[in-house]
């Protein structure tokens, strides 16, 4: 039972990260944008605090 709860939490965390990244202007047009998008998904609470995670390549 605990394995499913952890998996559900992980999936929910990543889905929220995708929504937050897309709604805050993280789009994929280059490698730097892809890195920024992945960072925004993983660190979405920081995006909500207006931390700029855009990577300049």
N, C-alpha and C positions, 0 to 999 in steps of 0.2 A: 504494500500500500504506500509506503514511503517513497518508493522509486517513482511512482506515477505522480505524486505530489510535486516532487522536485522537477520532473520533466515538464509538467504543466506550468510550473512557475517559470522555468526557463523559456518555454515557448511564449508564454504571455509577456515576459520581459522583452524578448526580441521583437514581438509584434508591436508592442508599445513603442519600442525604439524606432521601428520602421515608420510608424505613423508620425512620431515626433520629428524625425529627420526629414520626411517629405514635407510636412507642414511648415518647417522652418527653413526651407529653401536649399536643402542638401540634394542636389541633382548630380547625375553621373554623366560627365562629358569628357573626362580625361582621367588619367591614373590618379592625379592629385584629388580629383573629385570623388573617385572611388574610395580612396583612403579616408577622405573626410566623411563620406557616407557611412562607412563601416565604423569609424570612431563615433559618429553621432548615434548610431544604433546601439553600440556597446555602452556609451557614456551618456545616454539620453537625459539623465537627471541634470547633468551639467548644461546641456542645451537649454533645458527649461530655466536654468539660472542665468541665461544669456552669455554663456561662455562660448567663445568663437573656436570651433574645432576645424575650421577650414585649413587644409594643408596646402602650402604653396610649393609646387615642384618646379 
